[in-house]
Amino acid sequence: MDNVYDLFQRGKALLADGDFHAAAVPLARARDLEPDKASIREALGRALFRSQRYEAAAAEFRAVVESTPTNDYAQFCLGRSLQQLGRHAEARKPFALAAQLRPERRDYAQYREANSRRAA
């Protein structure tokens, strides 16, 4: 049986190599072993998002923001996942929180503004 650290490292390496589908496998196993580890869930969310599995990605990012609401990156990624699902009204809050948490990140504000126009 693989340990969580090895699974996480293998998943991160695959993610860095752009093999998003493959990265999701060890990251999901690591998440199952350590469901409260935000770093694992965030990496898994990234792999799922890049694999265009937006519903599953949103679930991972939602788990991260529920445990760490000040994680601006997870808030932003939750908003992006919801946006990709066409759930623009629901994406408003995480985009707004990400932009408020990191006002210097112009990209957060740009996504927030573009999403607000779609949600209207």
C-alpha positions as CSV (number, residue, x, y, z in Angstrom):
1,M,0.0,0.0,0.0
2,D,1.3,3.4,-0.9
3,N,1.6,6.0,1.8
4,V,-0.1,9.4,1.4
5,Y,3.1,11.4,0.9
6,D,4.2,9.1,-2.0
7,L,0.7,9.3,-3.6
8,F,0.7,13.1,-3.2
9,Q,4.2,13.5,-4.7
10,R,3.4,11.2,-7.6
11,G,0.2,13.1,-8.3
12,K,2.0,16.5,-8.1
13,A,4.7,15.2,-10.5
14,L,2.1,14.0,-13.0
15,L,0.2,17.3,-12.6
16,A,3.4,19.3,-13.3
17,D,4.0,17.1,-16.4
18,G,0.6,18.0,-17.7
19,D,-0.8,14.4,-17.4
20,F,-3.9,15.6,-15.6
21,H,-6.0,12.4,-16.0
22,A,-3.2,10.3,-14.6
23,A,-2.6,12.8,-11.8
24,A,-6.1,12.5,-10.5
25,V,-5.6,8.8,-9.7
26,P,-3.0,9.0,-7.0
27,L,-4.3,12.3,-5.7
28,A,-7.8,10.7,-5.3
29,R,-6.3,7.8,-3.4
30,A,-4.3,10.3,-1.2
31,R,-7.6,12.2,-0.6
32,D,-9.4,9.1,0.4
33,L,-6.7,8.4,3.0
34,E,-6.4,12.0,4.3
35,P,-9.7,13.7,3.4
36,D,-8.9,16.7,5.6
37,K,-5.6,17.7,3.9
38,A,-6.4,20.9,1.9
39,S,-3.2,20.6,-0.1
40,I,-4.2,17.2,-1.5
41,R,-7.7,18.3,-2.3
42,E,-6.5,21.5,-4.0
43,A,-4.1,19.5,-6.2
44,L,-6.8,17.0,-7.0
45,G,-9.1,19.8,-7.8
46,R,-6.5,21.2,-10.2
47,A,-6.1,17.8,-11.9
48,L,-9.9,17.4,-12.3
49,F,-10.3,20.9,-13.6
50,R,-7.6,20.5,-16.2
51,S,-9.3,17.1,-17.1
52,Q,-12.5,19.1,-17.7
53,R,-14.2,17.3,-14.9
54,Y,-15.7,20.5,-13.5
55,E,-18.3,19.1,-11.2
56,A,-15.7,16.9,-9.4
57,A,-13.3,19.8,-9.3
58,A,-15.9,22.1,-7.8
59,A,-16.5,19.5,-5.0
60,E,-12.8,19.4,-4.2
61,F,-12.4,23.2,-4.2
62,R,-15.6,23.5,-2.1
63,A,-14.1,21.2,0.5
64,V,-11.0,23.3,0.7
65,V,-12.9,26.6,1.1
66,E,-15.2,25.1,3.7
67,S,-12.2,24.2,5.8
68,T,-10.1,27.3,4.9
69,P,-12.3,30.1,3.7
70,T,-9.3,32.5,3.4
71,N,-7.7,30.3,0.7
72,D,-8.0,32.8,-2.2
73,Y,-6.7,30.3,-4.8
74,A,-9.3,27.7,-3.8
75,Q,-12.1,30.3,-3.9
76,F,-11.0,31.4,-7.3
77,C,-10.8,27.8,-8.6
78,L,-14.2,27.1,-7.2
79,G,-15.5,30.1,-9.1
80,R,-13.8,28.9,-12.3
81,S,-15.3,25.4,-11.9
82,L,-18.8,26.7,-11.4
83,Q,-18.3,29.1,-14.3
84,Q,-17.3,26.2,-16.6
85,L,-20.5,24.5,-15.5
86,G,-22.5,27.5,-16.5
87,R,-23.5,28.3,-12.9
88,H,-22.5,31.9,-13.1
89,A,-24.8,33.1,-10.3
90,E,-23.3,30.6,-7.9
91,A,-19.8,31.5,-9.0
92,R,-20.3,35.1,-7.9
93,K,-19.5,34.6,-4.2
94,P,-16.2,32.6,-4.6
95,F,-15.0,35.1,-7.3
96,A,-15.8,38.0,-5.0
97,L,-14.1,36.5,-2.0
98,A,-11.0,35.6,-4.0
99,A,-10.8,39.2,-5.3
100,Q,-11.3,40.7,-1.9
101,L,-8.7,38.4,-0.3
102,R,-6.1,39.3,-2.9
103,P,-6.9,42.7,-4.3
104,E,-3.6,42.9,-6.1
105,R,-4.5,39.9,-8.3
106,R,-6.0,41.7,-11.3
107,D,-6.9,38.3,-12.9
108,Y,-9.2,37.6,-10.0
109,A,-11.0,40.9,-10.5
110,Q,-11.3,40.4,-14.2
111,Y,-12.9,37.0,-13.8
112,R,-15.2,38.4,-11.2
113,E,-16.3,41.2,-13.5
114,A,-16.8,38.9,-16.5
115,N,-18.7,36.4,-14.5
116,S,-21.0,39.1,-13.0
117,R,-21.9,40.2,-16.5
118,R,-22.8,36.6,-17.5
119,A,-24.8,36.1,-14.2
120,A,-26.9,39.2,-14.8
